[in-house]
């Protein structure tokens, strides 16, 4: 079984989607990942998630942040004392992981798709964990 790859992503706003596609591709290449299989992308945080969505038009990422803010406002009837309950709810809605096909050691995304770290309690330094399973072997 191969080592898990850990990336560090710095976010610049309280709520933002950061396109991590290129960072992920480079990390897989640098780690020598080859073959076909599945890439697991995971955020080990309770206020930041992982999602796949359109990367060609940056307005889509902005629209997702705005829509989630409308669905789950920052202030509300929350009891969590840290003042970031909305971030926890948004992360639960988005999810903390994505599984992406790997072809030749690279993520196989649709024409318009990108991988995103979804930050809901920034700005922060976030970890993203990658585990590739290629041809039946974790690399």
HELIX and SHEET records of a PDB file:
HELIX    1   1 UNK A   21  UNK A   30  1                                  10    
HELIX    2   2 UNK A   58  UNK A   71  1                                  14    
HELIX    3   3 UNK A   85  UNK A   94  1                                  10    
SHEET    1   A 5 UNK A   5  UNK A  10  0                                        
SHEET    2   A 5 UNK A 125  UNK A 134 -1                                        
SHEET    3   A 5 UNK A  37  UNK A  42 -1                                        
SHEET    4   A 5 UNK A  97  UNK A 103 -1                                        
SHEET    5   A 5 UNK A 106  UNK A 107 -1                                        
SHEET    1   B 3 UNK A   5  UNK A  10  0                                        
SHEET    2   B 3 UNK A 125  UNK A 134 -1                                        
SHEET    3   B 3 UNK A 137  UNK A 138 -1                                        
SHEET    1   C 3 UNK A  16  UNK A  19  0                                        
SHEET    2   C 3 UNK A 113  UNK A 119 -1                                        
SHEET    3   C 3 UNK A  48  UNK A  54 -1                                        
END                                                                             
